[in-house]
Amino acid sequence: MLLLLSTVLAAGTLTGCGALRELTRDCGGTDGRVKEMAALGILDSRPAGATVARGFEEVDAGCWADSGDVSVYAGRTYAFPGTEAEVVAHYRTAAVRDGWDPEPEAPSDDLCFVKKDMTLRIVFLTAEGLAEDGHGNRPDLTTGAGYSVDADSFMNSGVEAGC
């Protein structure tokens, strides 16, 4: 019985490592695209008074792969003392000016745009969401309108941009 258990654990460990290598390999060759995404001007656009949130000074950019789909992403997080309506008004103008089109099939409460093969989302942060992501109590992001600006693009999978 002990031998059987050891064999099952070893096989699971080896399979997990193999899967990890597979996911890493799927993102191979995406470094240039990740840099392009991180440099999108819309990520630096923000309403007057918005500041880069403490602990989020750098653009969060990278690649993930799951079930054959490979996606590159980039995002910024901002603290804003104003209202969500002010953030919405800013991005409805700034995104369109930057060549992004409002996603016609997005739910009415979603702030989502598409440009070529990319999707752009403006997501308002909540205390619950921040806690789930391990950011704890962040009054700077839950007072007023803390939000993130996130762009992503699927690569080589035939998945179209959209919300």
Protein Blocks (a to p, Z undefined) as FASTA:
>chain_A
ZZmmmmmmmmmmmmmmmmmmmmmmmmgoklmmmmmmmmpmklmgccehiacdehilpccd
ddddeehiacdddddddddfbdfklmmmmmmmmmmmnopacdfkbcfkbccddehjaccd
dddddfklmmmnonajafklmgojaddddddddehklpacdZZ
